[in-house]
Amino acid sequence: MQPASNAPMIKTPVTADSVSAVPGAQRKTPGKAALASFLGSTLEYYDFFIYGTAAALVFPHLFFPTADPAIGLIGAFATFGVAYVARPIGGLVMGHFGDKLGRKKILLLTLGIMGLSSLGIGFLPGYGQVGIWAPILLVAGRLAQGFSAGAESAGASALTLEHSPEGRRGFFTSFVMTGYASGMVLATLVFIPVTALPQEAMMSWGWRIPFWLSIVVLAIAYWVRTHLDETPVFGESRESNQVAPMPLKEVLRFQGPDVLRVVGMSIMSVMQTIFTVFGLAYATSTAGFDRAAILTVNAVAIGLSMFAMPLAAKLSDRIGRRPLLLTAAIGCSLTIFLYFLALSSGNIVLVFLVAFLNMTVLYSGFNGIWPSFFAEQFAAPVRYTGMALGNQLGLVLAGFAPMIAGMLLTPAIDGWVPVAVFGTACMLIAAVSVFFSRETAKTPIEALGAPYTEGIARRRGQLPEQQPALHIP
């Protein structure tokens, strides 16, 4: 349901003078914005995935040596999860400045933090060299990664959405998460030859190569973003004096329920971390699959989603976001059981077929659409902050999902069942949150975030105090 046509718009027309005052601010460049978001997300998720892969295969031995391999694995997964604690902080801090200073400046900063922290992890000594300082430094690097990633997806989504033409916002903004698939494929392809090295070589220097290579992706992404204009929407907000002085306070006051719904929908990402991190560890340590084989399955299944996500997003531009998001959440809640059954069977072909259904087909229906859908829930002056806060708070659970799954796993032949039940519960939370969110595919960009615009209008006396705000289911 779209906002009523008489909903107040707090918008001052942009004059020729204001356009010249903000060079390039009124030009929409959706293709360039999509490319910049794609490359930035590629770096962010490449770095995140190489860490997740290393946490499953290498870090338990190098940074958390213990007589019990399960304890070492849980310790490595815990460092994977701490990044998701830092993500809301990064989203909150960078979202504040992104809404006040502009999307482009903050996105350049997030790239630098992610690239340099990943490069630093690649040079860390192990526990055998510096003792307890090894895991401490690892956690510090991971926290920096999380801080950066917390600002990246919301900023890239807001930037691309605000550059996109009406009726195609979903399609162009989907390239934010197409970068996720690209980063995953790159990370996996880099790790396949690393895992083929002799054990001693892999543990001493081989695992460092993927972290060192992140500097290449950083350089390319940074160059593209420096040549991108600020978004027209932010330029107009700045020129018409609509920039929120305290975006966090404003978004919580006027759009608190939207933040909570985004938190619930973001829990859907538990599926991603269970599949890519815990699933990898389970397949190689419990189910007995070859590491290179499982990495290849993951790379192909998620790599194919690079094509599925834009298609799903394009379809959402036509029929709406909510139907496809609901289908993805419910479908993933069922196929996660099939995935662990396939792993237990020992049949690599069956594993690939279920991975294709779960990740390539169903999860892509979520991953390709949420960047536009989450951003569309908020008005422009608080879009970066509102989306970053809600999305990153929901992702905290996703970050610790591999550790939780490791604790839920039992030694029995069907010991994976509690893990699948946990994943299903998270999918259902996401589905309920989608159901109670506003459909936004056909809403003009100026009318997005109606609760905020109406609240501001009422505060400025442009709406009678007694007139209730629109509540759009």
Secondary structure by P-SEA (a helix, b strand, c coil): cccccccccccccccaaaaaaccccccccaaaaaaaaaaaaaaaaaaaaaaaaaaaccccccccccccaaaaaaaaaaaaaccccaaaaaaaaaaaaaacccaaaaaaaaaaaaaaaaaaaaaccccccccaaaaaaaaaaaaaaaaaaaacaaaaaaaaaaacccccccccccccaaaaaaaaaaaaaaacccccccaaaaaccccccccccaaaaaaaaaaaaaaccccaaaaaaaaaccccccaaaaaaaccaaaaaaaaaaaccaaaaaaacaaaaaaacccccccaaaaaaaaaaaaaaaaaaaaaaaaaaacccaaaaaaaaaaaaacaaaaaaaaaaaccaaaaaaaaaaccccaaaaaaacaaaaaaacccccaaaaaaaaaaaaaaccccaaaaaaaaacccccccaaaaaaaaaaaaaaaaaaaaaccccccccccccaaaaaaaaaaaaccccccccccccc
